[in-house]
Amino acid sequence: MYIYNVTINIDASVEQKWLEWMQEEHIPKMLNTGKFFEAKMCQVMVEEEMGGVTYAIQYTTENKETLEKYFQENAEKLRQEADKLFSGKYVAFRTELKVVNHVKNFEKS
């Protein structure tokens, strides 16, 4: 299993508009590519010196090959949509993670 993690610092002046867009448009489009089966959005609980608010969005996929297909077939178009709406208002840092161990405590869920 692989996780495509996108950490974004968004300017506070557009944060609410960006949050709505992410939840109503962007994340559904990511899942509709058929490359990811789960998405999780988290607020990073740290004060940034540069200001803004930081979020991490994690998209889970079955394997490296599927993630590579996303990069080849979908990534550029979806990134352009974000730039069109929020250019100059965010900074993104992308990381590919390979899941080494995944344990669930069903008694606590």
C-alpha positions as CSV (number, residue, x, y, z in Angstrom):
1,M,0.0,0.0,0.0
2,Y,1.2,3.5,-0.8
3,I,0.2,6.9,0.4
4,Y,0.5,10.1,-1.6
5,N,0.8,12.8,1.0
6,V,0.3,16.5,-0.1
7,T,1.1,19.0,2.6
8,I,-0.2,22.5,1.8
9,N,0.2,25.8,3.6
10,I,-2.7,28.0,2.5
11,D,-3.0,31.7,3.0
12,A,-5.6,32.5,5.7
13,S,-7.4,34.9,3.4
14,V,-8.6,32.0,1.2
15,E,-8.6,29.2,3.7
16,Q,-12.4,28.7,3.9
17,K,-12.8,28.9,0.1
18,W,-9.9,26.4,-0.4
19,L,-11.3,24.0,2.3
20,E,-14.7,24.0,0.5
21,W,-13.1,23.4,-2.9
22,M,-10.9,20.6,-1.5
23,Q,-13.8,18.8,0.1
24,E,-16.4,19.3,-2.6
25,E,-14.3,19.2,-5.7
26,H,-10.7,18.3,-5.6
27,I,-10.7,15.3,-3.2
28,P,-13.7,13.7,-5.1
29,K,-11.9,14.2,-8.4
30,M,-8.8,12.6,-7.0
31,L,-10.9,9.6,-5.9
32,N,-12.7,9.5,-9.2
33,T,-9.4,9.0,-11.0
34,G,-9.8,5.4,-9.8
35,K,-6.2,5.4,-8.6
36,F,-7.0,6.0,-4.9
37,F,-9.4,4.2,-2.6
38,E,-9.2,6.5,0.4
39,A,-8.5,10.1,1.3
40,K,-7.8,11.7,4.7
41,M,-7.5,15.4,5.3
42,C,-5.8,16.7,8.4
43,Q,-4.9,20.1,9.8
44,V,-1.2,20.2,10.9
45,M,-1.2,21.6,14.4
46,V,1.8,23.9,14.2
47,E,2.1,27.7,13.9
48,E,3.9,28.5,10.7
49,E,6.4,31.4,10.8
50,M,5.4,32.3,7.3
51,G,1.7,32.5,8.4
52,G,-1.2,30.6,6.8
53,V,-2.6,27.3,7.9
54,T,-1.1,23.9,7.0
55,Y,-3.0,20.8,6.0
56,A,-1.9,17.3,5.0
57,I,-4.0,15.3,2.6
58,Q,-3.3,11.6,2.3
59,Y,-4.5,9.6,-0.7
60,T,-4.1,5.8,-0.3
61,T,-3.5,3.5,-3.3
62,E,-2.7,-0.2,-3.7
63,N,0.7,0.0,-5.2
64,K,3.5,2.0,-6.7
65,E,2.4,1.3,-10.3
66,T,-1.0,2.8,-9.7
67,L,0.6,5.9,-8.1
68,E,2.9,6.3,-11.2
69,K,-0.2,6.0,-13.4
70,Y,-1.8,8.9,-11.5
71,F,1.4,11.0,-12.0
72,Q,1.3,10.2,-15.8
73,E,-2.4,10.5,-16.4
74,N,-3.9,12.9,-13.9
75,A,-1.5,14.9,-11.7
76,E,-0.8,17.8,-14.1
77,K,-4.4,18.6,-14.9
78,L,-5.5,18.5,-11.2
79,R,-2.6,20.7,-10.1
80,Q,-3.4,23.2,-12.8
81,E,-7.0,23.5,-11.4
82,A,-5.6,24.4,-8.0
83,D,-3.2,26.9,-9.6
84,K,-6.0,28.5,-11.5
85,L,-8.0,29.1,-8.3
86,F,-5.3,29.7,-5.7
87,S,-2.2,30.8,-7.5
88,G,0.2,32.6,-5.2
89,K,-1.9,31.7,-2.1
90,Y,-0.4,28.3,-1.3
91,V,2.8,26.3,-1.1
92,A,2.6,22.5,-1.6
93,F,5.1,19.8,-0.6
94,R,4.4,16.3,-1.9
95,T,5.7,13.0,-0.5
96,E,5.3,9.4,-1.5
97,L,5.0,7.0,1.4
98,K,5.2,3.2,1.4
99,V,3.2,1.6,4.2
100,V,5.4,-0.8,6.0
101,N,3.0,-1.7,8.8
102,H,-0.7,-1.0,9.3
103,V,-2.3,-2.0,12.6
104,K,-5.9,-1.3,13.7
105,N,-7.2,-1.5,17.2
106,F,-10.7,-2.5,16.6
107,E,-11.5,-2.2,20.4
108,K,-10.8,1.6,20.1
109,S,-12.4,2.4,16.7
